[in-house]
Amino acid sequence: MAKIKDLKGFLRVVMPVQKLSDAKETPIQYLVVEVPGYVNSYGEKQGKDQQWLIQILGEKRINDFNINQDHINKKIQIDIFTESFCIESKIEGKNPFYVVNNTLFAFKILG
């Protein structure tokens, strides 16, 4: 698991809290953060904007962050933990499936 600090962008989507289909029915909330593409020293945009899907896992963390529709389009700075893993197919000849999770660790509204 890797930590990404001080990722700056705009909060674009706040999805309603859902329940995972695990035995505990763990609450999860998803956010979409738009990170603007790189701009060079002349103010010319050099890179594409990125959309990051971020998850908040667990009722306590969802309540502590308390992110809602009022935060949409705000400038934000976040820290996330990112992890990736592979799920092997149970069907012979099928390629494995790769998953990347980005879990919110810190959240701050800028400006």
PyMOL commands that set and color helices and strands:
alter all, ss='L'
color gray80, all
select helices_A, chain A and resi 59-65+69-71
alter helices_A, ss='H'
color red, helices_A
select strands_A, chain A and resi 2-14+18-19+27-35+50-57+75-87+97-109
alter strands_A, ss='S'
color yellow, strands_A
deselect
rebuild
show_as cartoon
